Amino acid sequence: MSILRMKIIVLLDRLKKVTAVADELDLKQPTVSFHMKKMEEEWGIPLFEMKTGKVLLTEAGKTLHHYAQQIDHIYGEAQTRLQTLRQTGKNQFIIGCTDLAASLMLLSGGFRLSQVPGDLLLSIRTGGENELHAQLEDGSVDLVLSGQWVENASLSCEPVAEDELALMIPRDHPLTRYSGPGSYRLSGHPFTLMEEPSLMKIVRQWEKDEQVTLQIEQLTDRVDFALEAVRSGGCLCILPSRVNRQAQGGVPSIRLPGKLPSWKLYAAWRTDFPRPQLIPYLIDKLRMSMSLPEADV
């Protein structure tokens, strides 16, 4: 078995042509055919079959393809990490964040350079909760910050921060006269809602508890878009209070009626991460940076 042969079977499944695979790998067609033959000899079972001019995988080929994909991905990830190490002299450490988590982390100071080990090059990526946790499992990212608690034998998960949710309102809005308006006063007002599952789940439960139905006019996965909708569009929005407090050009906010819900930030990472002492160290630094006074709402 070789990395090249694993890459060949992955490309054959996608391209279905030996010539196309050869072009993709900058090899000659007979070279690809040679490796295909050697793979079948090595595994002792047919892996490929020709149908209507296309190369298709047999059932055995599909089984091998499953593992070949993982090997090819891991090898590609190793190439990328080592290339970064060669170019910068530092190990890349990739943090995946939802937009809400990134806003809370970066606006609260996040990692100060003096707190980060000198051999690390931090890289921040944003995405959806499920997407980021899938990337964590396949090794594309090293740490995920989101509002989603994960239960997975291959992952560890710990709470990092907690923040009360607050109602963001435009300046001079009628609701600014009330320090704590009744739930009924929120009916009929247009809302922009963050399309982040962990936050939406809390808001929906709050609606149920308060027996109120919010009039959702638009959804967004960006905190800055949500705040702009409040500032310029006259919408209301529910966000963690600290995010609004620290954001440039924050908007007025008031307490939500009823039992005040909160949003928790969780950190998740692989249990087989190669530097086991690094993750707890970075999480401690994150907790310290996010230990802010409660926002005034």
JOLINLIN-V943083 format. One record per helix or strand of 2 or more residues. SS is the DSSP state (H for helix, E for strand). FROM is the first residue (numbers start at 1). LEN is the number of residues. If there is no record, write none. Layout:
BEGIN
SS&FROM&LEN + SS&FROM&LEN
END
This chain:
BEGIN
H&3&13 + H&18&8 + H&29&15 + E&48&4 + E&54&4 + H&59&30 + E&91&7 + H&99&9 + H&113&3 + E&120&7 + H&129&10 + E&143&4 + E&155&15 + H&174&4 + H&183&4 + E&190&5 + H&197&14 + E&215&6 + H&223&11 + E&236&5 + H&241&6 + E&252&4 + E&262&9 + H&276&15
END
